[in-house]
Amino acid sequence: VFTLLALSILLISCGTSLSVMEKAEKARLLDKQIESLDFTFNADHAHPQSYKSTHLTSSYDVTVTHDTVKAYLPYFGRAYRAPMNSSEGGIKFESTDFESKVQVGKRYGEWHVTIETKDTSRPFTLYFHLWNNGAARLNVIDRDRQSISFQGSIEENKKEE
């Protein structure tokens, strides 16, 4: 009975997790996509300055490709200058003129990506701290507001057909 119980627990635990080979392949694919600026950051927590962290219940993301950055994120915090248009709340932009820098982190599977927009209504700086296991953090700097950080995950961009 004990052997049967141990064997069933082993089979259940093996069937629900990725194999070592699958994890290594996923990590290699994410490394390649980060290097080539081809990933989507999905935010699930917001960490505003001077406020408590917030779990995000809606879908917020930043899509990065080699020629475009699209951001759709919420904003919580102090604004130094109010937007003229009330629809400009949050962090929403699409940029095709930006500077980017991709660096390998100090630890295996760690990446630092910096993106500075040049063609948005006001400049944004995005600091991504990424890992090839899919975990990610993002710090957004906006000269008109306090900075805000997000925690979430990265995934490969969906290929349009």
Disulfide bonds with the S-S distance in Angstrom:
none
